[in-house]
Structure formats: structure tokens, C-alpha cells
Amino acid sequence: MNVRELLQSKKEAVITIDTEDTIGAAAHKMSANKIAALVVMKDDAPVGIISEKDIVRSLADDGPQAGRRVISSLQSTGLEGIAPDATLKQAMSLMTYSRRRHLMVTDGNQLVGILSLGDIVKNLLGELELEKAVLQDIYMAAH
């Protein structure tokens, strides 16, 4: 399975935020949508990801006033992205290497979706359940 196929099975809208919105607004948007990351947009183009981890780091550095800072003031908004035709193994490797739990999926400058480590784990568990069922059927048929 590749990244595009996994995104098609999610059927969830990608929640975005503008670079000039505040970190506090990002936290509220994540909480309201029960998600852990937002794709950051500038002039209708994806430029990165802001995650809960980024918000916590900002709070640790700046205290309560961090919520009033604009997203563009963060040192990094997680520029890691991956193409829709990449394999899930490539996505897992990039997440491991970059120490990120979310990747933007882009086709050129076009946002295709967002992929989380949880999405990949859920997919792998589904594949293992299917494999288990097939093996059980084979065993039962042989005995």
C-alpha cells in the first residue's frame, strides 16, 4: 500500500491554519477537532506542520504569552513532506529519521493530505488481522 491509498481510506478533511494565525489559535483548533497537528498554509500553499509538540515547546520557552505569538515566529513548523506515491515504509522511515509523528502529503505545491504515525499503525494492525484470519482459515481447512 502506498501513501495515496492510505489517505483515500481515511476520508477525513485536512485541517489547516495560516502562518499568521497565533499559536493559541492553533491549540484551540487542534482541541476542537481532536487532532494533534495542523498543516500550516501561506498563500494557499502548504509550508509545514504545527503539532502539539511544537506548542508545548513554545510554552516551555515563552510561558503563557506563547499563545499570542504567530505561527510563523516558530523556528520550525515541520517541513517534512512526502509524495502520495511513496510507500508506507518510506513514510515510516522519514518519520523515524525526522522524529516527527506527522507528514504533509504533497504533490508539488498541492496539499494532498496529512499522514500520522497512528494512521500507519492502524493500517498495519488491519493487515495483521487479515493475515491472521487467512492463516486460521488455512489451518482449519487442513484439519
Secondary structure, DSSP 8 states (H G I E B T S, - for coil): -BHHHHHHHH-----EEETTSBHHHHHHHHHHHT-SEEEEEETTEEEEEEEHHHHHHHHHHHGGGGGGSBGGGSS-----EE-TTSBHHHHHHHHHHHT-SEEEEEETTEEEEEEEHHHHHHHHHHHHHHHHHHHHHHHHHH-
